[in-house]
Amino acid sequence: MIEAEFIHRYGPKMAVALLLTFASGIVDIIGYIGVFHFFTAHLTGTTVKLGHSLVNHDWTDFYAAVAVVGAFVAGSILGRALIEIGSRRRIRRIASVTLTIEAVLLAALTETHLHLHYAGSPYSGLAVLSAAMGIQTATLTGIGPLTVHTTFVTGMVNKAAQLITRIGFRAHDLPRSGSRMSQVRREQRDDIQMTLFLIGVWLFYVGGAAMGTWSFNSWGLRALFIAIGLLAVGLATDQFWPLSIKEEKEQSES
């Protein structure tokens, strides 16, 4: 039996990436239906809405969009700074720190909403969710040769399309690969596994959005504790299979 090399080498990190993606789907949809009808895990649509609201002088949406973009960038900077510190001080489990911060932010938002109801302002809620997603984005960005984003899926879908195209052409060329046939087959197998993983990322994001919608209807913002539970799984995994080693290596080499 041929060994599934990609899955064998990166299985734990792939599993955590899928769980974090599921958590992002939950956070994203809860931020949309429960806070201010803004998505907080990715910035493309929010950036478009920022420009639209600026022209139309819709200052409520404008300030909300600024809060989302600014907090996401700040969270991402904080995450990358912590990973840089982990690289310099050889802290192999720095992902535990970033995931803990993210979990604390989500829990704080839930408690703030339950007890203070945002004091009439949704901007702080949007900022907290966006900062949490920015930190998560910085925490895990690479699995083997793949660049991975657990808070937005456009790049993942595009990469899957590229791999599918490459798989098709390689299958066409395989009978003529001669002495390289075993190597080509191995590359083909890895590309198929990576493609299936990326499709899984998209499916888990959809699943997270569905779970977030269903749970919000029952529990309100307390549904964020589902995402917090998934972060706890990632944190526990980091104790045995450090998640941000690739990120730390990239920092140390840059």
N, C-alpha and C positions, 0 to 999 in steps of 0.2 A: 504494500500500500504506500502510495506517495505521500510524504509528509506535507501537511498544510503549513508551509514555512511562515507566511505572513501572519496567520492567526496564531501559530505556535509561539512566535517571537513577541507579538504585541497584544496577545489576547486580553490580559487584564486592563491594559490602557485603552483598548478598543471598547471593552465593556463599560468602563468609567465614562468614556466619551459619549457613548450612547445614553447613559443615565443622565449625564449633564445636559445633553441635548433635550432629553425628555423634560428635565427640570426647566430648561429655558422656554420650552413651549408652554409650560404651566405659568411661569412668571410673565411671559409676554402677553398671553391672553388675559390673565388676571389684571395686569396693568391696564389693558385696553378696556375691559368691561367693568372694572372695579374702581379705577382711579380717575382717568380723564380721557378715555378713548384715544390714547396714544400707545403705540408699540414702543417698548423700552429695550428690547434685546438687539435691535439693529437700527441703523440710522438712515438708510436710503429714503424710505417713505417719510420719515420725520424731517429730513433735510428738504425734501420737496414741499412738505407742508409749511416749513419755515418760510421758504420763498413765497409761497402762495399767500400766507397770512400777512407777510410784510407788505406785499403789493395792495392787498385788500384792507389793510389797516385793522386786521383782526388781532388785536394785541393779546387777547386771552390765549389764543392758539400760538401766537408768536412766542410769548414768554414760556409757554409749556414746551414748545419745541426747543427753545434755548436751554431750558432746564434739562431736557433729555440728552441733548448733544453734549452739553458741558459736563454733566455728571458721568456720562458714559466715558468720555475722554479722560476725565479725572480718575475714574475707577481703573481704566486701562493703564494709565500712567503709574498709578499706585501698584497695580499688579506687576508690571514690568520692573518697577524699581525694587520690589521685594524679591523678584527672581534674580535681579542683578546682585542684590545683597547675598542671596543664596549661593550664587556662583562664586562671589569673592570670598565668602566665608565657608564654602564647601558644605552648605546645609542641603543635604540630599532630599529632605522632605519639606521643602519650602512650600509646596502646594498645599500642605496641611494648614499653613498660615493663611494663604489667600482664600481657601475654601471656608475656613473658620470665619474670616472677616465677612465673606459673602453671606454666610448663614446668619451671622449676627445682624447684618443689615436687614435681611428679610424678616427675621424675628422681631426686630425693633419696629419695622413698619407695621407689622401685624398688630403688635401691642399698642402702638401709637394710634392706629385707626380705631381699635376697639375701645380705647379709653378716652381719646381726645377728638376723634372724628376729624383729624387734620386741622382742627381749629378753623375750618372754613377754607383752607387753602390746599389744593391738590398738588401744587408744584413740588412740595417737599416729598410727597409720596412718589411722584414721577422720578425725582432726582435719586431717591434711595434705590428704587428698582433699577434705574439705569446704571448707577454706580456699581451695583452688585453684578450686573451683566457685563460691565466693562472689566471688572476684576476677573470674572470667570473666563472671558475671552482671552485674557493674558495668561491664564494659568496653564492651559493645555492648547498648544498650537501645532504640534507635530506628532505624527505616529509613523515611525519609519520614514519612508520617502514622501508621505502624504502631509500636506499642510491642512490642518483641521481647524474648523471653527465650530464651537458648540452652541453659539448664540444666534447664528444666522446661517441659512442653507443655500443661498444663491451660488456661492463659490463651490459648495459641495456638489450641487446639481451640475454645474458647468464642468467640474473635474470628472464626474461620472460619465458625462457625455464624451469627453476626450478619451477616457479609458475605453469606453464601448467602441469608439471608432478605431482605436489602436488594436483592440482585441479582434475586430473584424478583419482588418488588413493583415494582422499577424496570422490569423487562421488561413487566410488566402495564401500567404507566403510559406506556411509551415511545410508543405510537401516538398518544397524546393530548398529547404534550409540545410540539407546535407549533414555534414559532421556537426553542425551547431544545433541539430534538432533537439537534443536533450536540454540545452540551455534555453532555447526558444520556448520549449514546452514549460520550463520552470518559470520563465518570465510571463508566459501566458497565464499560468496558474495564479501567480501573484497578482497580476492585473485583474483577473476575474474576482479574486478574493477582495481586493481593494474596492472594486466596483460594487460588489454586494454590500460591503461595509458602508459605502457612501449612500447607497440606496437606503440602507438601514438608518443612517443619520436622518435622512428626510422623513422616513416613516416614523421615527421616534419623535421628531418635532411635531408632526401631525398628531401623533398619539398624545403628546404632552398638552397640545392645545385642546384636544378633545377632553382629556382628563381635567384640565384647568377649568374649562367651561362647565363641565358637569359638577365638579366639586365646589366651584364658586357659587353655583345655584343653591347648594346645600349648606355651605359653611362660610360663605363670604371670603374675606381676606385670610381667614384662618386656613384656607386651602393651601396657602403658601408653605404651611408646615410639611406638606407632601414633598415640595421641592427641597426643603431643609433636610428632610430625611434622606433624600437621594444624595445631597451634599455630604451627609454623614457617612454614607457608603463610600463615596469617593475619598473622604478623609481617611477612613479605615484602610482602604486599599493602598493609599499612599504610604502607609507604614511598612508594607511588604514589597510593593512595587512602586518606587518613587515616580511620580507622574511628570514632573517638570525637568527631568534630567536633560532632555533635548533642548528645552528652552534655556536652561542654565548654560549649556555648552555653547549655544548660539551667542549668548551674552558674553561669555568669556573669550570667544573668538572674534567678536566685533570690535 
